[in-house]
Amino acid sequence: MVGLLVVAALAVLLARWLVGVGAVENFLADYPGTYDLPESAPTGIPAWLGWQHFFNVFLMVLMIRSGLRVRLEKRPSAYWTPRWNSKGKISLELWFHQSLDLLWLVNGVVFVVLLFATGHWMRIVPTSWDVFPNAVSAALQYLSLDWPTESGWTNYNGLQQLAYFATVFVAAPLAVLSGVRMSGLWPKDAGRLNKLYPVEWARAVHFPVMLYFVAFIIGHVAMVLATGALRNLNHMYAAQDAVSWTGFWIFAGSLVVIVAAWVAARPLVLAPIAGLFGRVSAR
C-alpha cells in the first residue's frame, strides 16, 4: 500500500511538472479535453437513461456477487433443473447468475436501441479523431490534480467518452459472448463449433472482463463524487442539470434497493423463484 501511494505521488508530481512545460501547455490549450459534438447531438440526460443506469447497476452488482459465488462454491446448497431438460441440472447460484445475465442482456439491447434512436450515441461514440489527444489532455489534467472542466450534461471529455465506449461496445459484448459459451444455452454436442470456440477461451476472457467492470464501477463512482456529486447525481438520477439534493436522495434509495437485493439473494429466497421455471432440489 505504501508503495502504491509513493508511485501515485510521483505520478502526480511528474504530471504537474509536465503541464508546466511550454510544449505541453500549448497542447493543453489546443486540446482542452473535449471536442465539439455534431450539431444534431442531443443535450442533457433523459429520464429513460437514468432508469437504464439504475437497472444496469442493480443487475451488475448482483451479477458480480453471484459470479464470484459460482467461482468459489465447492458444494452447492441447492440445484436447479429445467423442465425441458432433465440432464441440464446446475447449481442454484449458477441459475441465478445466468438469469441475471439474460435480464442484463435484454436491458443492454433496449439501451443500445434507445441510444441510437434518440441520437444519444454521439455522446459516448467518438465522432472525431480529436477524441484521442483530448483524452490524453484530460488524463494529464486529472493526474496533475488540475482537473478539466466538467460538462457532462452537454459533452463528456475525451477520456470519459473512450471509457464509456469501451465499456458499452467492447467489455459488454465480450462478457456476453464469453458468458454464452459457458452457459447451458451453448450446444454441447456441436463438435466443430466447440473447436472453433473452445470453452477455455471464454473462461480466460470472462473473469478479467468482470474485473474490468469492478474497476470501472469503482473509478466511475469515485469520479462522480469527486467532481461535483450533487450535480452529477442529478444528471443521472433526476434528469436535471441543477445542484440540489433530489438526485442524491434517489441515488440513496437505489442503494437501499441494491443492498436489500444483495442480502435477499440467498437460497431461501431464490429457491421459490427458481421453482417457477424448473425443479429445485438438494442434490
PEDAFEN-V509041 format. One record per residue. N is the residue number from 0. SS is DSSP state (alpha for helix, beta for strand, coil for the rest). PHI is phi in radians with two decimals (NA if undefined). PSI is psi as a letter, one per 20 degrees, with the letter a starting at -180 (* if undefined). Layout:
BEGIN
n	ss	phi	psi
N	SS	PHI	PSI
N	SS	PHI	PSI
END
This chain:
BEGIN
n	ss	phi	psi
0	coil	NA	g
1	alpha	-1.07	g
2	alpha	-1.07	g
3	alpha	-1.12	h
4	alpha	-1.13	h
5	alpha	-1.14	g
6	alpha	-1.08	g
7	alpha	-1.11	g
8	alpha	-1.11	g
9	alpha	-1.15	h
10	alpha	-1.11	g
11	alpha	-1.13	g
12	alpha	-1.09	g
13	alpha	-1.12	g
14	alpha	-1.13	g
15	alpha	-1.15	h
16	alpha	-1.21	g
17	alpha	-1.08	g
18	coil	-1.18	i
19	coil	-1.63	i
20	coil	-1.32	p
21	alpha	-0.94	g
22	alpha	-1.10	h
23	alpha	-1.24	h
24	alpha	-1.04	g
25	alpha	-1.14	h
26	alpha	-1.08	g
27	alpha	-1.18	h
28	alpha	-1.22	h
29	alpha	-1.27	h
30	coil	-2.22	n
31	coil	-1.24	i
32	coil	2.21	h
33	coil	-2.19	q
34	coil	-2.27	r
35	coil	-1.27	p
36	coil	-1.39	r
37	coil	-0.97	q
38	coil	-1.03	h
39	coil	-1.43	i
40	coil	-1.14	p
41	coil	-1.27	q
42	coil	-1.90	q
43	coil	1.58	r
44	coil	-2.11	o
45	coil	-1.28	r
46	alpha	-1.08	h
47	alpha	-1.08	h
48	alpha	-1.22	h
49	alpha	-1.11	g
50	alpha	-1.16	g
51	alpha	-1.05	g
52	alpha	-1.07	g
53	alpha	-1.10	g
54	alpha	-1.12	h
55	alpha	-1.14	g
56	alpha	-1.10	g
57	alpha	-0.97	g
58	alpha	-1.21	g
59	alpha	-1.16	h
60	alpha	-1.07	g
61	alpha	-1.22	h
62	alpha	-1.13	g
63	alpha	-1.11	g
64	alpha	-1.06	g
65	alpha	-1.19	h
66	alpha	-1.11	g
67	alpha	-1.15	h
68	alpha	-1.17	h
69	alpha	-1.09	g
70	alpha	-1.15	h
71	alpha	-1.74	i
72	coil	-1.20	p
73	coil	-1.82	h
74	coil	-2.35	o
75	coil	-1.02	q
76	coil	-1.36	h
77	coil	-2.77	r
78	beta	-2.22	q
79	beta	-2.23	p
80	beta	-2.17	p
81	beta	-1.19	q
82	coil	-1.14	h
83	coil	-1.54	i
84	coil	-2.67	n
85	coil	-1.20	i
86	coil	-1.65	j
87	coil	-1.66	k
88	coil	-1.21	p
89	beta	-2.37	r
90	beta	-1.21	q
91	alpha	-1.06	h
92	alpha	-1.15	h
93	alpha	-1.20	h
94	alpha	-1.04	g
95	alpha	-1.10	g
96	alpha	-1.09	g
97	alpha	-1.23	h
98	alpha	-1.15	g
99	alpha	-1.10	h
100	alpha	-1.02	g
101	alpha	-1.12	g
102	alpha	-1.11	g
103	alpha	-1.12	h
104	alpha	-1.13	g
105	alpha	-1.07	g
106	alpha	-1.06	h
107	alpha	-1.15	h
108	alpha	-1.12	g
109	alpha	-1.06	g
110	alpha	-1.06	g
111	alpha	-1.14	g
112	alpha	-1.06	g
113	alpha	-1.16	h
114	alpha	-1.04	g
115	alpha	-1.42	h
116	alpha	-1.22	h
117	alpha	-1.77	i
118	coil	1.48	i
119	alpha	-1.25	i
120	alpha	-1.06	h
121	alpha	-1.15	i
122	alpha	-1.37	h
123	coil	-2.11	i
124	coil	-1.82	p
125	coil	-0.99	p
126	coil	-2.00	j
127	coil	-2.69	q
128	coil	-1.15	i
129	alpha	-1.11	i
130	alpha	-1.05	h
131	alpha	-1.26	g
132	alpha	-1.11	h
133	alpha	-1.20	h
134	alpha	-1.17	g
135	alpha	-1.08	g
136	alpha	-1.06	g
137	alpha	-1.10	g
138	alpha	-1.09	g
139	alpha	-1.10	g
140	alpha	-1.16	g
141	alpha	-1.09	g
142	alpha	-1.17	h
143	coil	-1.42	i
144	coil	1.21	j
145	coil	-1.84	m
146	coil	-1.19	q
147	coil	-1.15	q
148	coil	-1.11	p
149	coil	-1.49	p
150	coil	-2.50	l
151	coil	-1.05	h
152	coil	-1.18	h
153	coil	-1.97	h
154	coil	-2.86	p
155	coil	-1.43	q
156	coil	-1.31	r
157	alpha	-1.03	h
158	alpha	-1.17	g
159	alpha	-1.08	g
160	alpha	-1.09	g
161	alpha	-1.13	h
162	alpha	-1.15	g
163	alpha	-1.16	g
164	alpha	-1.09	g
165	alpha	-1.08	h
166	alpha	-1.20	g
167	alpha	-1.36	g
168	alpha	-1.88	i
169	alpha	-2.13	f
170	alpha	-1.13	g
171	alpha	-1.09	g
172	alpha	-1.05	h
173	alpha	-1.10	h
174	alpha	-1.11	g
175	alpha	-1.17	g
176	alpha	-1.11	h
177	alpha	-1.30	h
178	alpha	-1.18	g
179	alpha	-1.08	g
180	alpha	-1.08	h
181	alpha	-1.60	i
182	coil	-1.58	r
183	coil	-1.25	i
184	coil	-1.30	h
185	coil	-1.35	p
186	coil	-1.19	o
187	coil	-1.23	h
188	coil	-1.62	j
189	coil	-1.46	n
190	alpha	-1.02	g
191	alpha	-1.12	g
192	alpha	-1.15	h
193	alpha	-1.17	h
194	alpha	-1.27	h
195	alpha	-1.19	h
196	coil	-2.34	n
197	coil	-1.10	q
198	alpha	-1.10	h
199	alpha	-1.09	h
200	alpha	-1.12	g
201	alpha	-1.11	g
202	alpha	-1.13	h
203	alpha	-1.21	h
204	alpha	-1.67	h
205	alpha	-1.09	g
206	alpha	-1.19	g
207	alpha	-1.04	h
208	alpha	-1.12	h
209	alpha	-1.08	g
210	alpha	-1.11	h
211	alpha	-1.07	g
212	alpha	-1.09	g
213	alpha	-1.07	g
214	alpha	-1.12	g
215	alpha	-1.12	g
216	alpha	-1.08	g
217	alpha	-1.08	g
218	alpha	-1.13	g
219	alpha	-1.10	g
220	alpha	-1.12	g
221	alpha	-1.06	g
222	alpha	-1.24	h
223	alpha	-1.04	g
224	alpha	-1.31	h
225	alpha	-1.54	i
226	coil	-2.02	k
227	coil	1.82	m
228	alpha	-1.00	g
229	alpha	-1.12	g
230	alpha	-1.15	g
231	alpha	-1.10	g
232	alpha	-1.18	h
233	alpha	-1.14	h
234	alpha	-0.99	g
235	alpha	-1.49	h
236	alpha	-1.96	i
237	alpha	-2.11	i
238	coil	0.95	l
239	coil	-2.56	q
240	coil	-1.72	n
241	coil	-2.66	q
242	coil	-1.74	n
243	coil	-2.62	r
244	coil	-1.61	j
245	alpha	-1.03	g
246	alpha	-1.09	h
247	alpha	-1.08	g
248	alpha	-1.21	h
249	alpha	-1.15	g
250	alpha	-1.06	g
251	alpha	-1.07	g
252	alpha	-1.10	h
253	alpha	-1.15	h
254	alpha	-1.12	h
255	alpha	-1.06	g
256	alpha	-1.09	g
257	alpha	-1.14	g
258	alpha	-1.11	g
259	alpha	-1.08	g
260	alpha	-1.16	h
261	alpha	-1.06	g
262	alpha	-1.19	h
263	alpha	-1.35	i
264	coil	-1.32	m
265	coil	-2.23	q
266	alpha	-0.90	h
267	alpha	-1.04	h
268	alpha	-1.58	h
269	alpha	-1.24	h
270	alpha	-1.01	g
271	alpha	-1.08	h
272	alpha	-1.22	g
273	alpha	-1.09	h
274	alpha	-1.12	i
275	coil	-1.25	h
276	coil	-2.04	j
277	beta	-3.14	b
278	beta	-1.95	p
279	beta	-1.81	p
280	beta	-2.44	r
281	coil	-1.42	i
282	coil	-2.73	*
END
